[in-house]
């Protein structure tokens, strides 16, 4: 995962790019493909005041035609997202694999 802070005169934006190995996910077999769903959560808090300033969760689906593609450690799920902010805070990021409800990341 890469995060890049874009600071301007009146705002602060966080750009996150993630490339995660597909063999880290749990896929379910459908009729003509394999599918996995992952939930990402970003929490931004003010460390000095110990308060949560921003929280966003979102789900993304991953579809592959062949089972072998889901197990190859060289295949990656890639995604990116931009978050607008007013000032700099501490960030916390996590994601869940849906079938196992296992937390990945900090």
DAPE-V120407 format. One record per residue. N is the residue number from 1. RES is the residue in one letter. PHI is phi in radians with two decimals (* if undefined). BURIAL is + if it has 16 or more other C-alpha atoms within 10 Angstrom, else -. Layout:
n->N res->RES phi->PHI burial->BURIAL
n->N res->RES phi->PHI burial->BURIAL
This chain:
n->1 res->X phi->* burial->-
n->2 res->X phi->-2.11 burial->-
n->3 res->X phi->-2.18 burial->-
n->4 res->X phi->-2.33 burial->-
n->5 res->X phi->-1.59 burial->-
n->6 res->X phi->-1.86 burial->-
n->7 res->X phi->-1.74 burial->-
n->8 res->X phi->-2.07 burial->-
n->9 res->X phi->-1.29 burial->-
n->10 res->X phi->-2.14 burial->-
n->11 res->X phi->-2.74 burial->-
n->12 res->X phi->-2.41 burial->+
n->13 res->X phi->-2.06 burial->+
n->14 res->X phi->-1.96 burial->+
n->15 res->X phi->-1.88 burial->-
n->16 res->X phi->-2.06 burial->-
n->17 res->X phi->-2.12 burial->-
n->18 res->X phi->-2.16 burial->-
n->19 res->X phi->-2.22 burial->-
n->20 res->X phi->-2.07 burial->+
n->21 res->X phi->-1.07 burial->+
n->22 res->X phi->-1.09 burial->+
n->23 res->X phi->-1.24 burial->+
n->24 res->X phi->-1.48 burial->-
n->25 res->X phi->-1.76 burial->+
n->26 res->X phi->-1.76 burial->+
n->27 res->X phi->-1.85 burial->+
n->28 res->X phi->-1.96 burial->-
n->29 res->X phi->-1.50 burial->-
n->30 res->X phi->-1.85 burial->-
n->31 res->X phi->-1.02 burial->-
n->32 res->X phi->-2.20 burial->-
n->33 res->X phi->-2.86 burial->-
n->34 res->X phi->-2.05 burial->+
n->35 res->X phi->-2.32 burial->+
n->36 res->X phi->-2.37 burial->+
n->37 res->X phi->-2.15 burial->+
n->38 res->X phi->-2.24 burial->+
n->39 res->X phi->-1.93 burial->+
n->40 res->X phi->-1.83 burial->+
n->41 res->X phi->-2.39 burial->-
n->42 res->X phi->-2.02 burial->+
n->43 res->X phi->-2.08 burial->+
n->44 res->X phi->-2.07 burial->+
n->45 res->X phi->-2.28 burial->+
n->46 res->X phi->-1.60 burial->-
n->47 res->X phi->-1.12 burial->-
n->48 res->X phi->-1.17 burial->-
n->49 res->X phi->-1.72 burial->-
n->50 res->X phi->0.95 burial->-
n->51 res->X phi->-2.22 burial->-
n->52 res->X phi->-1.47 burial->-
n->53 res->X phi->-1.71 burial->-
n->54 res->X phi->-2.71 burial->-
n->55 res->X phi->-2.58 burial->-
n->56 res->X phi->-2.48 burial->-
n->57 res->X phi->-2.10 burial->-
n->58 res->X phi->-2.65 burial->-
n->59 res->X phi->-1.94 burial->-
n->60 res->X phi->-2.37 burial->-
n->61 res->X phi->-1.79 burial->-
n->62 res->X phi->-2.16 burial->-
n->63 res->X phi->-2.13 burial->+
n->64 res->X phi->-2.30 burial->+
n->65 res->X phi->-1.30 burial->-
n->66 res->X phi->-2.01 burial->-
n->67 res->X phi->-1.03 burial->-
n->68 res->X phi->-1.00 burial->-
n->69 res->X phi->-1.16 burial->+
n->70 res->X phi->-1.39 burial->+
n->71 res->X phi->-1.81 burial->+
n->72 res->X phi->-1.29 burial->-
n->73 res->X phi->-1.19 burial->-
n->74 res->X phi->-1.58 burial->-
n->75 res->X phi->-1.65 burial->-
n->76 res->X phi->-2.16 burial->+
n->77 res->X phi->-1.60 burial->+
n->78 res->X phi->-2.06 burial->-
n->79 res->X phi->-2.63 burial->-
n->80 res->X phi->-2.55 burial->-
n->81 res->X phi->-2.71 burial->-
n->82 res->X phi->-2.02 burial->-
n->83 res->X phi->-2.05 burial->-
n->84 res->X phi->-1.51 burial->-
n->85 res->X phi->-2.38 burial->+
n->86 res->X phi->-1.61 burial->-
n->87 res->X phi->-2.64 burial->-
n->88 res->X phi->-1.37 burial->-
n->89 res->X phi->-2.31 burial->+
n->90 res->X phi->-1.38 burial->-
n->91 res->X phi->-1.92 burial->+
n->92 res->X phi->-2.33 burial->-
n->93 res->X phi->-2.24 burial->-
n->94 res->X phi->-2.55 burial->-
n->95 res->X phi->-2.51 burial->+
n->96 res->X phi->-2.13 burial->+
n->97 res->X phi->-1.43 burial->+
n->98 res->X phi->-1.17 burial->+
n->99 res->X phi->-1.19 burial->-
n->100 res->X phi->-1.83 burial->-
n->101 res->X phi->0.93 burial->-
n->102 res->X phi->-1.59 burial->-
n->103 res->X phi->-1.41 burial->-
n->104 res->X phi->-2.19 burial->-
n->105 res->X phi->1.65 burial->-
n->106 res->X phi->-2.38 burial->-
